Amino acid sequence: MGSLARPTPSMPDRSQAVPPALDWRRVVHLLHVSRALDALEEKTLVPEKKVLYQFSARGHDLAQIILGLGLTEPHDAACGYYRSRPMLLSLGVEIEDALGSSMARAGGYSDGRDIGVVFNYPNPGGASALPMCGGVGAQYTPTVGWAQAIEYHRTVLKDERYARSIGVVLGGEASVATNGFWSALTIATTQKLPVLFYIEDNGYGISVPSGFQTPGADIAANLASFRGLHVLSGDGTHPVTAATLIQQAQAHVRDRNGPCLLRLTVPRLQGHSFQDTQTYKSAATVEAEWARDPLPKLHAFLVPALMPQSEWDALAAAAKAAVEAAREAAEQRPVAEPETVLRYVFSEDATQVMGGLRGAGQAPLATGAAPRPEGARINMVTAIRRTLEHELAVNPRVLLFGEDIGPKGGVHAVTLGLQDKFGDKRVFDTSLSEEGIVGRAVGMAMAGLMPVPEIQFRKYADPAAEQINDCGTLRWRTHNHFAAPMVLRMPVGFFKCGDPWHSQTNEVQFVHSPGWKVVVPSNAEDAVGLLRSALRGDDPVMFLEHRAMLDAAWARRPYPGDDYAIPFGRAKVTMAGEQLTIVTWGAMVERCEEAARASGHSVEVIDLRTLMPWDSAAVLASVSRTHRCLIVHEDLRTGGFGAEIAAVVADQAFMELDAPVARLTMPDVPSPHNPVLLNHVVPSVERIRARIAELVEF
């Protein structure tokens, strides 16, 4: 059961004979640094338009600094939000980097690519700050993923360096209303993970009072009986109270007692952002908030009991001088060279500082380019399962998870028997939250694992859209500081029948998510080669498994060997021809081949196999020979990926065309359930054959 501890808010500042063990001089210095940075931005840099987004941390700062100073293990990690700069400073981030990042200059958190308050801090020698996200609540599930990776390193990989490591996630009281918070809370408590939920309650989500976010405006009271969660609450402006509660919370998690939620009440002494005038607050409310300013409380606690006034003044002066020196250095930093903004969407020769197998110093396993067929033809389900089984066996950092993938073996039986062989630490079921599935995979990947999450059906990925987008941009927006390589498996498309919930393809949405590689195998051999490349690669990969092909006779191939891998962006000509090029992928490859044979014409069929990257060179070379192009796909016509292919062909091979570039797709309707209705809208062999005839005879 949960527990709730509430220190009395009226506890006098110097009532403790023995104050909590802490470097209070460091606290004073950092608190003055934080205040000086806020003042510099508000009074100078924002008016001069040198800082475009500014979020003051006044009021939140004291407790955050104490929190950060308690993160002392080399594999500790914290993920904050836009008001978390004091914590970042306490982890050791240079003032010049913090300020230069706010000014969007070269270097710093992102080389000017991201908002300065959206920070990251890879610190292989100490506690790291995981890349925060721009969306409220998006920080929670990656942090519990990091915490689960701590347990994996400790219990599966037997690395005792993780024995007392923890994950810490910071959020305001408004963020406790988000899906990410509740998903992370469920994961952390059901798995007893070493994670601290640190909630800074200032009473407002921008202008909305916290009573709109949680009943009674007190998440700690509401979670007091939440099973498996230790709950603490108190005044985050009181030095002794804040330090005592933070140390208790961190000790609880470090001692393997499970997760803890610590709610500290703090005042937000400025607006939500610089532009926020706080007109929604009464004068009395603002006055009451300033009366709770932790800076004078810290002064009253320390001076003269623990230091003389002269030392306090010297620390304040040194902090102000350090900020001024950092300002001069930050202003000398240039803007990044514009052409460099195109780098690090995907992995390059320069290895990321943290994340993935490469970031953990693991050399990739070798692969072979030529298939070595073994035995009888197998279906795609068996091919994928056998590949996953082999990679689990040869790489202890691979782990599989998702809804029903454990004892049941997945709703499509792809993971059947793998939990029995590799155990429930490496192949395990999850709670029913796609945000939690993908978000925790991000945290695991940043911790040096290779997660293979599964989403049961394409439509079910929609609740995870924020985590999918954030994962894809992770490398780019941190300027190669962090990466989160993973293989996200997902069945797509129709199977015997259709419906709007289980039969969607919509692969173009993932193609339009920068940083993701998108794979759509049409047969068992390609599934093996593409999956192995994904599992041994250094980028997040969307692995789309078409439901109709998982057990289709046409898609069966002999197993191509344990080292076989297919490079991404390399299409395959499955039928050679001279009169027309058909470009397709997934379940449509079989239909296009059948239509081509039935047409009586010489037709070349190209299976793209990967949509990001896609093999435009192979398509253009083929069209230059056949002078005609037909694109066939199952996704909707408007905005489908076929439109991109058509645009490239028209742009780069227009003078080679003897007929207009044509597309045959689903109409712009959801997938219907009745098979008769489904067959009316999905491109059929007969309709493909008819389009071939029209184009050849044009």
JOVENVEN-V127239 format. One record per pair of residues at least 12 apart in sequence whose C-alpha atoms are under 6 Angstrom apart, sorted by the first residue. I is the first residue (numbers start at 1). J is the second residue. Records with the same first field share a line. If there is no record, write none. Layout:
I=J ; J
This chain:
1=225 ; 227 ; 228
2=224 ; 225 ; 226 ; 227 ; 229 ; 230
3=224 ; 230 ; 231
4=224 ; 231 ; 232
5=232 ; 233
6=233 ; 234
7=234
13=301
14=301
29=315 ; 319
32=316 ; 319
33=319
34=86
38=56
50=103
51=102 ; 103
54=273 ; 274
55=273
57=83
58=269
59=266 ; 267 ; 268 ; 269 ; 293
60=266
61=86
63=236 ; 242
64=86 ; 87
65=86 ; 87 ; 90
68=87 ; 90 ; 91
69=90
73=165
74=125 ; 126 ; 127
75=127 ; 165
76=127 ; 165 ; 166 ; 167
77=127 ; 128 ; 129 ; 167
78=129 ; 130 ; 167 ; 168 ; 169
79=129 ; 130 ; 132 ; 169
80=132 ; 169 ; 170
82=117
96=326 ; 330
100=330
101=116
102=116
105=333 ; 334 ; 335
106=334 ; 335 ; 336
110=477 ; 478 ; 479
113=477
114=477
118=132
119=131 ; 132
136=175
137=175 ; 178 ; 180 ; 181
138=180
140=180 ; 181 ; 184
141=180 ; 184 ; 436 ; 439 ; 440
142=439 ; 440 ; 442 ; 443
143=443
145=440 ; 443 ; 444
146=443 ; 444
147=167 ; 193 ; 194 ; 195
149=444
150=162
164=254
166=194 ; 195
167=195
168=195 ; 196
169=197 ; 198
170=198 ; 199
171=199
172=199 ; 200 ; 201
173=201
174=205 ; 213
177=213
183=436
189=228
192=258
193=258 ; 259
194=253 ; 258 ; 259
195=259
196=259 ; 260 ; 261
197=261
198=262
199=263
200=264
201=264 ; 265 ; 266
202=265 ; 266 ; 267 ; 268
206=272
229=259 ; 260
230=260
231=260 ; 261 ; 262
232=262
233=262 ; 263 ; 264
234=264
235=264 ; 265
236=264 ; 265 ; 266
237=266 ; 294
239=298
267=289
344=476
345=476 ; 515
346=515
352=480 ; 481 ; 482
353=481
354=482
355=445 ; 446 ; 447 ; 448 ; 482 ; 483 ; 484
356=445 ; 446 ; 448 ; 449 ; 484 ; 485
357=448
360=448
364=536
367=563 ; 564 ; 565
368=563 ; 564 ; 565
369=564 ; 565
371=560 ; 564
372=560 ; 561
373=558 ; 559 ; 560
374=558 ; 559
375=558
376=558
377=556 ; 557 ; 558
378=556 ; 557 ; 558
379=524 ; 551 ; 556
380=524 ; 550
381=414 ; 550
383=524
385=414 ; 415
397=449 ; 450
398=450 ; 451
399=426 ; 427 ; 451 ; 452
400=427 ; 452 ; 453
401=427 ; 428 ; 429 ; 453
402=429 ; 430 ; 453 ; 454
403=429 ; 430
404=429
405=429
406=419 ; 428 ; 429
434=463 ; 464
435=463 ; 464
439=467
442=484
445=484 ; 485
446=484
450=486
451=486
452=486 ; 487 ; 488
453=488
454=488 ; 489 ; 490
455=490
457=490 ; 491 ; 502
458=492
459=501
469=513
472=514 ; 515 ; 516
473=515
485=538 ; 539 ; 540
486=540
487=540 ; 541
488=542 ; 543
489=543
490=544 ; 545
491=544 ; 545 ; 546 ; 547
492=504 ; 505 ; 545 ; 546 ; 547
493=505 ; 546 ; 547
495=547 ; 548
497=673 ; 675
498=671 ; 672 ; 673
499=671 ; 672 ; 673
500=670 ; 671
505=635
506=635
508=641
511=612
516=540 ; 541
517=541 ; 542 ; 612
518=541 ; 542 ; 610 ; 611 ; 612
519=543 ; 544 ; 610
520=544 ; 586 ; 609 ; 610
521=586 ; 609
522=586
523=555
524=555 ; 556 ; 557
525=557
529=564 ; 565 ; 566
530=565 ; 566
532=565
533=565
569=610 ; 613 ; 614 ; 615
570=615
571=607 ; 608 ; 609 ; 615
572=606 ; 607
573=605 ; 606
574=605 ; 606
575=604 ; 605
576=604
577=602 ; 603 ; 604
578=602 ; 626
579=602 ; 603 ; 626
580=603 ; 626 ; 628 ; 629
581=604 ; 623 ; 628 ; 629
582=605 ; 629 ; 630 ; 631
583=606 ; 631
584=607 ; 632 ; 633
585=607 ; 608 ; 609
591=685
595=685 ; 688 ; 689
599=689
624=656
627=656 ; 657 ; 658
628=657 ; 659
629=661
630=662 ; 663
631=663
632=663 ; 664 ; 665
633=665
634=665 ; 666
635=666
636=666 ; 667 ; 668
637=665 ; 666 ; 667
665=683
666=681 ; 682
